[in-house]
Amino acid sequence: MIKFAKNNCLKRYKNIVLWMFAVYSLLDIASCTTIDLYEKNIAIPKHSWSSSFKPEFTFTITDTTALYQLFFVIRHTEKYNFNNIWINLYSQPPGDTLHKARYELPLATNDKGWLGTGMDDIYEHRIALTNPQPFKPGTYKFIIEQAMREDPLQNVWNVGMRVEKK
């Protein structure tokens, strides 16, 4: 009799744990606030990014009620010589001319080391370039140019753009 009650108690406990896990999983999925609209990464030839090599990215916005956030993506090795990167970002909104903005983006600190995620000796950074904001509909074009003193910039594997719908 005691063995039977113990088995029933274990079954109920397992069912409660499974139920709680299922509810938590559904709530976690429902709480996601971003949708990846666009991400493209371009390999840097010979891992040596010359300022004359300017990757281009093009994407189209159709939903004007949403907010979007732009990210710069970079992958480099631990042999990258700097704890930041300077880039020139050229942007062309629909029906407009090309605009240039200069960014200094942190990649490491003396206290924390590399700020991105790492696997072995490769690090990836996704750095927000804008706050979430509305975009008008149409096709957007972006060009990224490295603006560091070292030219070509060594140990950079990929650079890219990411657009998230918030």
PyMOL commands that set and color helices and strands:
alter all, ss='L'
color gray80, all
select helices_A, chain A and resi 2-30+45-47
alter helices_A, ss='H'
color red, helices_A
select strands_A, chain A and resi 35-43+48-49+56-61+67-77+84-92+99-106+108-109+113-114+117-119+122-128+133-134+138-146+153-154+156-165
alter strands_A, ss='S'
color yellow, strands_A
deselect
rebuild
show_as cartoon
